[in-house]
Amino acid sequence: MKKIHTLIIAFLILSSCLKLHAQESKTDSLLIEQSIYEFFEWYIHSTRYEENEENRPIFIIDSNDVVRLDLTRYIANLRIHHFSEELITAEIASYKNCQENLKKITKEEFLAFEDIFAYEDIDCGFDNNYKWIGGQEMIDGIRINKCVFLDQKNCRVDIEYYSLNGDEKYFWKNNTIIKLRKIKNTWKIVDMGV
């Protein structure tokens, strides 16, 4: 009788833990999906309205007439939109060649650039594609197809881009996998899949 009583208590405890984990996963799923939708809404909006200082580095000429990149607002926005410090560090590093090459040219040479090829020649041609979509065509929105928890701290989200034609949504043929990690009880994007 004592064994049955112990088994019932163990079953109730296990059942409670599973129920609590299921509720936690559902809450996490909603937070993750909300974060991803918010990021893409910001990125699409800021791109469409040419708020370029918001969604990519900008070129500035400082008081010494030196051309350099300013990532201040861009990086602040990535933090607001749940990018992990690991991904932000990688993003900053991706502009290193551009920053080094800017040191080798004068303000006058920079101001004489007439086309994208001049920027590409110095590894600063980031202005001719949409970094977080992975191409030269802007999307109108995303659809989340699947949210899979690899464990309690890691998640993969399968998204699909679409364009609008009137009220019709036309989905792109490629899907993107975004990876998130729970860091200090907050879900952060660690890989955008582009």
N, C-alpha and C positions, 0 to 999 in steps of 0.2 A: 504494500500500500504506500509505503514511504517513497519507493521508486517512481510510482505513478504520479504522486504528488510533486516530486522533484521534476519529472518530465513535463508536467503541465506548466509549472512555473517557468522552466527553461523555454518552453514553447511560447508562452506569453511574453517573456522578455525578448526573445528573438523576433516575434511578430511585431512588437512595439518598435524595436530597432529598425526593422525593415520598413515599417510604415513611416517612421521619422526620416529615414534615408530617402524614401520615395518623395515625401513632401519637400525635403531639402533639394533634391534633384529637380523637382518641378519649379521651385523658386529660382534655382540657379539657371535653369533653361530660360525662364522669362527674363532674367537679368541679362543673360548673354545675348539673347535675341534683341532686346531693347538696345543694348550697347552697339551691336552691329548695325541695326537700322539707323540709330542716331549718327554713327560715324558716316555712313553713306549719304544720309540726308544732308549733313554738313558739307561733305566733300562735293557732292553734286551741286548743291546750292552755291557754294563759294566759287566753284569753277564756272558755272553758268553766268554768274553775275560778275565774273572777272575780278574777284576779290583775291588776286594772286598772292598778296602778302600773307594771306590766311592759310593757303593750302600748298605752298611750296616755298623754297628759299627765294629771296629777292636779291638783286644786285644793288649795292649802294656805293656811293662815292663818299669816302669819309673826309674829314677836314684837312687831311694831308693829300687830297686828290688821289687816293689809292682806291681802286675798285676792289670790292670784296663781297662775299655772300653774307647775308643776314638771315639767320634761321630762327631768330627769337620768337616771332609770333607763330610761325609754322610749328615749331617744336612744342610751344605752349598748347596749341590746338591738338596736337597728337596726344599730349598728356591728358587733356580734357576728355578726349575721345577714347580713353582706356588703352592706349598703347603702353606696353611694358617698357621699363627702362632699358632692358636688353635690346628690344627692337628699335628704340629711339637711338641708342648708342650706335647700332648698325646703320641706321639712317643717316646720322651725322657723318659717320665714317665714309659713307658712299659718296660724299661730296668733297673728299680730301683732295683728289686730283684736280678738280675744278678750282678749289681754293688755292692750291699750290701754283697752278697755271695762271691764275689771275695776278699773282705777285710778279709775274714775268712780263706783263704788258702795262702800257701806260694808259692813263685815262683817255687820252686822245685816240689811241688804237682801239680801245673798247668802244668808244662812242662812234667810231667809224664802221662797226659791224653792221652789215646790211642784210644778212640772211642767217638762217639756222646753221648753215655749214660753218660759219665763223665760230659760233658757240660750240658746235660739236668738235671742232679742231682743238679746242682747249678743254674738252671733257665737261662742258657746261651746257650741253644741249638738252637739259631736262625739261625745257619749256615746250617741247614739241610732242610730249605724250602725257597721258594721265597715269601717273605713277601707281596709284592704288587700284587701277582697273587693268592696267597692263596693255595699253594700246593708244591709238590716236583718235578713237571715237568715244564720245561721252555717252553714258547710259542715262536712262530716265529713272531707274530704280533697281531694286534687287528683290529676290524671293529667297527665303530660307527654306531649303528642301529637307535638311536633316541636321539634328544636333545630337552628337554621339559623345557620351562621356567615356573616356578611355580609363579613367579612374576618378577618384574624388577631387583631384587637383588639375586634371587635364581634359580638354574638350576639343572636338573637331566639329566645325560647322560647314556644311555644304551649301553654298549659295549659287544663285543663278542670276545673271544680269538680264535686264530687258530694256527695250526701247518702246516708246509709245507712238502710235499712229492713230490720232483721234482717241477713241476709247479703247482701242485694241492694244494689247500687250504682245510684243514679239520678243520671245526669249532667244537669247544668244545660244549657240550650240555648245559652248564650253562652260563648265562649272568651275568654281573656285573653292578651295578648302582653306578656311581660316582656322588657325589654332589659337586656343586661349588657355591660360593657366591661372589657377586661383593663387594669388599672391597676397598674403596678409588679409584674407577673407574678401578680396576683391578680384573679380575676373578681369584679366588683362590680356590684350591681344599680343601674342608672341610671334605670329607669322601670318602675313596676309595672303600668302599663296600666289603672289605674282612675281 
